[in-house]
């Protein structure tokens, strides 16, 4: 697939510098940047999901303890 990306002057300068420093083609730098970005997005999503699961577990524990306490209330 071929993609066209418009870059402002600052990003163009940055891409050129990174490309020269790494001795890589600009297209290779862009591909690696996309892979790196995607990996970090996935890690962030996983982290947010694990945090939500942890919060849900804590709420469930509290609800269970509250419910469990009603067993001996004499009803």
C-alpha positions as CSV (number, residue, x, y, z in Angstrom):
1,X,0.0,0.0,0.0
2,X,1.2,3.5,-0.8
3,X,0.2,6.3,1.6
4,X,0.7,10.0,1.2
5,X,1.3,12.0,4.3
6,X,1.5,15.7,4.6
7,X,4.1,17.0,7.0
8,X,4.6,20.5,8.3
9,X,8.0,22.1,8.1
10,X,9.0,21.1,11.6
11,X,8.0,17.4,11.1
12,X,9.8,17.3,7.8
13,X,13.0,18.7,9.5
14,X,12.6,16.1,12.3
15,X,12.1,13.3,9.9
16,X,15.1,14.3,7.8
17,X,17.3,14.5,11.0
18,X,16.2,11.2,12.4
19,X,16.6,9.5,9.0
20,X,20.2,10.8,8.7
21,X,21.1,9.9,12.3
22,X,19.8,6.3,11.9
23,X,21.1,6.0,8.4
24,X,17.7,4.8,7.3
25,X,15.2,5.7,4.6
26,X,12.5,8.2,5.6
27,X,9.9,5.6,4.8
28,X,11.6,3.1,7.1
29,X,11.6,5.7,9.9
30,X,7.9,6.3,9.4
31,X,7.0,2.6,9.4
32,X,9.0,2.1,12.6
33,X,7.3,5.1,14.2
34,X,3.9,3.7,13.3
35,X,4.8,0.3,14.8
36,X,6.1,2.0,18.0
37,X,3.0,4.2,18.3
38,X,0.6,1.2,17.8
39,X,2.5,-0.9,20.4
40,X,2.2,2.0,22.9
41,X,-1.5,2.5,22.2
42,X,-2.1,-1.2,22.8
43,X,-0.2,-1.1,26.0
44,X,-2.1,1.9,27.2
45,X,-5.5,0.2,26.4
46,X,-4.4,-2.9,28.2
47,X,-3.3,-0.9,31.2
48,X,-6.6,1.0,31.3
49,X,-8.5,-2.3,31.1
50,X,-6.5,-3.9,33.9
51,X,-7.2,-0.8,36.1
52,X,-10.9,-1.0,35.4
53,X,-10.9,-4.7,36.2
54,X,-9.1,-4.0,39.5
55,X,-11.6,-1.3,40.5
56,X,-14.5,-3.6,39.6
57,X,-13.0,-6.4,41.8
58,X,-12.7,-4.0,44.7
59,X,-16.4,-2.9,44.4
60,X,-17.5,-6.5,44.1
61,X,-15.5,-7.4,47.3
62,X,-17.3,-4.6,49.2
63,X,-20.7,-5.6,47.8
64,X,-20.0,-9.3,48.8
65,X,-19.0,-8.3,52.3
66,X,-22.1,-6.2,52.7
67,X,-24.3,-9.0,51.4
68,X,-22.4,-11.6,53.5
69,X,-23.1,-9.5,56.6
70,X,-26.9,-9.9,56.1
71,X,-26.7,-13.7,56.7
72,X,-26.5,-13.2,60.5
73,X,-28.9,-10.3,60.8
74,X,-31.7,-12.5,62.2
75,X,-34.0,-12.4,59.2
